[in-house]
């Protein structure tokens, strides 16, 4: 679940681990973006999107959105667990800090500087140089596959990223859809290769662990795919096909 197509990286990662899994993606196109909303409003919309997904009787619910994880995960778990495991999306601050070098966290303005993100920095990156970079408009530009707006938002965030940064944490799931463009914008001439850390692979793996399942990438590609748009089954937004994750997901998955 997510407000929009930021859930594609986690869904594609899950499809890679379990080609036989039935996937349901639940979006809120009527309420996207969630970032500028109040915590109360965002939580209410996240619960509605989750209720639509839960009605499909899934084995687990992935919150494929960093902002929703920051502001609504507690409410989602209170509503659905223990019957339905709820897996949040946490910025990959711990592995980035393990690299030892200074790193930046690119995130939505709603997540940047939040107590949740600051807590992760204190817990996992004590003594490591960390720069929090608010990426104004990037999630919205990615959602609509607006090429010029994507370029402008990435350039603005890159200008706020110190030259000495060796790693960038992608603290919004939408950003993983344009990871190569972010890498090209931040990589400095003469500097070591830039490392990007997303969350999709770790979230998919954690989901399987939570439900006691194992990766089976060689399983037959028999899993179905259902998209719910404000609770109503329908096609993914056209912008999803602008990204490799969306094209691969739909090409490899029968639509139910």
C-alpha positions as CSV (number, residue, x, y, z in Angstrom):
1,X,0.0,0.0,0.0
2,X,1.0,3.6,-0.7
3,X,-0.5,6.8,-1.8
4,X,0.7,6.1,-5.3
5,X,3.2,4.2,-7.4
6,X,6.0,4.4,-4.8
7,X,4.9,0.8,-3.9
8,X,6.3,-0.5,-7.2
9,X,9.8,-1.2,-6.0
10,X,8.7,-3.3,-3.1
11,X,6.1,-5.1,-5.3
12,X,8.7,-5.8,-8.0
13,X,11.1,-7.0,-5.3
14,X,8.5,-9.4,-3.9
15,X,7.7,-10.6,-7.4
16,X,11.4,-11.4,-7.9
17,X,11.6,-13.4,-4.6
18,X,8.2,-15.2,-5.1
19,X,7.0,-15.2,-8.7
20,X,4.1,-17.4,-7.5
21,X,2.8,-14.9,-5.0
22,X,-0.5,-13.2,-5.5
23,X,0.1,-9.5,-5.2
24,X,-2.5,-6.8,-4.3
25,X,-1.4,-3.2,-4.5
26,X,-3.7,-0.6,-2.9
27,X,-3.3,3.1,-3.8
28,X,-4.9,6.4,-2.9
29,X,-4.9,8.4,-6.2
30,X,-7.7,10.7,-4.8
31,X,-5.5,11.7,-1.9
32,X,-2.0,11.6,-3.3
33,X,0.4,13.1,-2.1
34,X,0.3,12.2,1.6
35,X,3.4,14.2,2.5
36,X,1.7,17.6,2.9
37,X,-1.2,16.2,5.0
38,X,-1.5,16.4,8.7
39,X,-0.6,13.3,10.6
40,X,-4.3,12.7,11.5
41,X,-5.4,13.1,7.9
42,X,-2.6,10.9,6.5
43,X,-3.3,8.2,9.1
44,X,-7.0,8.2,8.1
45,X,-6.2,7.8,4.4
46,X,-3.6,5.1,5.1
47,X,-6.1,3.1,7.2
48,X,-8.7,3.3,4.4
49,X,-6.2,2.1,1.8
50,X,-5.1,-0.7,4.1
51,X,-8.7,-1.7,4.8
52,X,-9.2,-2.1,1.1
53,X,-6.1,-4.3,0.8
54,X,-7.0,-6.3,3.9
55,X,-10.4,-7.2,2.4
56,X,-8.5,-9.3,-0.1
57,X,-7.3,-11.5,2.8
58,X,-3.6,-11.2,2.3
59,X,-0.9,-12.9,4.3
60,X,0.9,-9.6,5.0
61,X,0.6,-5.9,4.4
62,X,3.6,-3.9,3.2
63,X,3.5,-0.2,3.9
64,X,5.4,0.7,0.8
65,X,5.8,4.3,1.8
66,X,8.3,6.0,4.2
67,X,6.0,8.9,5.1
68,X,3.1,6.5,6.0
69,X,5.5,4.4,8.0
70,X,6.7,7.5,9.9
71,X,3.2,8.8,10.7
72,X,0.8,5.9,10.5
73,X,2.6,2.6,11.2
74,X,1.5,2.5,14.9
75,X,-2.1,3.0,14.0
76,X,-1.9,0.4,11.2
77,X,-0.4,-2.2,13.5
78,X,-2.9,-1.5,16.2
79,X,-5.7,-2.0,13.7
80,X,-4.5,-5.2,11.9
81,X,-1.9,-7.1,14.0
82,X,-1.5,-9.8,15.1
83,X,-3.9,-11.3,12.6
84,X,-2.3,-9.4,9.6
85,X,1.4,-8.7,9.9
86,X,2.2,-5.1,8.9
87,X,5.7,-4.4,7.5
88,X,6.9,-0.8,7.4
89,X,9.5,0.8,5.1
90,X,12.5,2.1,7.1
91,X,15.2,4.2,5.5
92,X,18.4,2.2,5.1
93,X,20.3,4.3,7.6
94,X,21.9,1.4,9.4
95,X,23.6,-0.1,6.3
96,X,24.6,3.4,5.1
97,X,26.2,4.2,8.4
98,X,28.1,0.8,8.4
99,X,29.9,2.1,5.3
100,X,31.7,4.6,7.6
101,X,31.7,7.6,5.2
102,X,29.5,10.7,5.3
103,X,26.1,10.1,3.8
104,X,22.9,11.9,2.9
105,X,19.3,11.0,3.4
106,X,17.1,12.1,0.6
107,X,13.5,12.2,1.8
108,X,10.2,14.1,1.5
109,X,10.0,17.3,3.5
110,X,7.4,15.6,5.8
111,X,10.0,12.9,6.7
112,X,13.1,15.1,6.7
113,X,13.8,16.2,10.3
114,X,11.0,14.1,11.7
115,X,11.5,12.6,15.2
116,X,11.3,9.2,13.6
117,X,14.1,9.8,11.2
118,X,16.2,11.6,13.8
119,X,15.8,8.6,16.1
120,X,17.1,6.3,13.4
121,X,20.1,8.6,12.9
122,X,20.9,8.6,16.7
123,X,20.5,4.8,16.9
124,X,22.5,3.7,13.9
125,X,24.7,6.7,12.8
126,X,26.2,8.1,15.9
127,X,29.5,9.7,15.0
128,X,28.9,9.5,11.2
129,X,28.4,12.7,9.2
130,X,24.7,12.7,8.1
131,X,23.0,15.3,5.9
132,X,19.2,15.3,5.7
133,X,18.1,16.5,2.3
134,X,14.5,17.5,1.7
135,X,13.5,16.7,-1.8
136,X,10.8,19.2,-2.7
137,X,8.4,17.9,-5.3
138,X,10.4,14.8,-6.3
139,X,7.8,12.2,-5.2
140,X,5.0,14.1,-7.0
141,X,7.1,14.4,-10.2
142,X,7.9,10.7,-10.1
143,X,4.3,9.9,-9.5
144,X,3.3,11.7,-12.7
145,X,6.4,10.7,-14.7
146,X,7.0,14.4,-15.3
147,X,10.4,14.3,-16.8
148,X,11.3,18.0,-16.5
149,X,10.0,18.2,-13.0
150,X,12.0,15.1,-12.0
151,X,15.2,16.6,-13.4
152,X,14.5,19.9,-11.6
153,X,13.8,18.3,-8.2
154,X,16.8,16.0,-8.5
155,X,19.1,18.9,-9.4
156,X,17.8,20.9,-6.4
157,X,18.4,18.1,-4.0
158,X,21.8,17.3,-5.5
159,X,22.8,21.0,-4.9
160,X,22.0,20.4,-1.2
161,X,24.1,17.3,-1.0
162,X,27.7,17.9,0.2
163,X,30.5,17.0,-2.2
164,X,32.1,14.6,0.3
165,X,29.0,12.4,0.6
166,X,29.8,8.8,-0.5
167,X,26.4,7.3,0.1
168,X,22.8,8.4,-0.4
169,X,19.9,6.8,1.4
170,X,16.7,6.9,-0.7
171,X,14.3,7.7,2.1
172,X,11.2,7.7,-0.1
173,X,10.0,4.7,-2.1
174,X,9.2,6.9,-5.1
175,X,12.9,7.8,-5.4
176,X,13.9,4.2,-6.1
177,X,12.1,4.5,-9.4
178,X,14.7,7.1,-10.5
179,X,17.7,5.8,-8.7
180,X,20.0,5.9,-11.8
181,X,19.1,9.5,-12.4
182,X,19.9,10.4,-8.7
183,X,23.2,8.5,-9.0
184,X,24.2,10.5,-12.1
185,X,23.3,13.8,-10.5
186,X,25.2,13.2,-7.2
187,X,28.3,11.3,-8.4
188,X,31.2,13.8,-8.3
189,X,34.1,13.6,-10.7
190,X,37.2,12.1,-9.1
191,X,35.3,10.8,-6.1
192,X,34.8,7.1,-5.2
193,X,31.7,5.5,-6.8
194,X,28.6,6.7,-5.1
195,X,26.5,4.1,-3.2
196,X,22.7,4.3,-3.1
197,X,20.7,2.5,-0.5
198,X,17.0,1.8,-1.1
199,X,14.6,-0.3,1.0
200,X,12.6,-2.5,-1.4
201,X,14.7,-5.6,-1.3
202,X,15.0,-5.6,2.5
203,X,11.3,-5.0,2.9
204,X,10.4,-7.9,0.6
205,X,12.8,-10.2,2.5
206,X,11.5,-9.1,5.9
207,X,7.9,-9.7,4.7
208,X,8.7,-13.3,3.9
209,X,10.4,-13.8,7.3
210,X,7.4,-12.4,9.1
211,X,5.0,-14.9,7.5
212,X,7.4,-17.9,7.7
213,X,8.0,-18.1,4.0
214,X,11.2,-18.5,2.0
215,X,12.4,-17.0,-1.3
216,X,11.7,-19.1,-4.3
217,X,12.8,-17.1,-7.3
218,X,12.7,-20.2,-9.5
219,X,9.0,-20.9,-8.7
220,X,6.6,-20.8,-11.7
221,X,5.5,-17.3,-12.5
222,X,1.8,-18.0,-11.7
223,X,1.1,-15.2,-9.2
224,X,-1.8,-12.9,-9.9
225,X,-1.9,-9.1,-9.7
226,X,-4.7,-6.9,-8.4
227,X,-4.6,-3.1,-8.3
228,X,-7.0,-1.2,-6.0
229,X,-7.5,2.5,-6.6
230,X,-9.3,3.9,-3.6
231,X,-10.7,0.5,-3.0
232,X,-11.9,-0.2,-6.6
233,X,-10.1,-2.7,-8.8
234,X,-8.6,-1.0,-11.9
235,X,-5.5,-0.5,-13.9
236,X,-2.4,1.0,-12.4
237,X,-1.8,4.7,-13.3
238,X,-0.4,5.1,-16.8
239,X,2.8,6.6,-15.2
240,X,3.7,3.2,-13.8
241,X,4.7,2.0,-17.2
242,X,7.3,4.7,-17.4
243,X,9.4,2.8,-15.0
244,X,11.2,-0.6,-15.3
245,X,9.6,-1.9,-12.1
246,X,6.1,-1.2,-13.4
247,X,6.7,-2.7,-16.8
248,X,8.4,-5.8,-15.4
249,X,5.7,-6.3,-12.8
250,X,2.8,-6.1,-15.3
251,X,4.6,-8.1,-18.0
252,X,5.3,-11.0,-15.7
253,X,2.0,-11.0,-13.8
254,X,-1.5,-12.1,-14.9
255,X,-4.0,-9.4,-14.0
256,X,-6.9,-10.7,-11.8
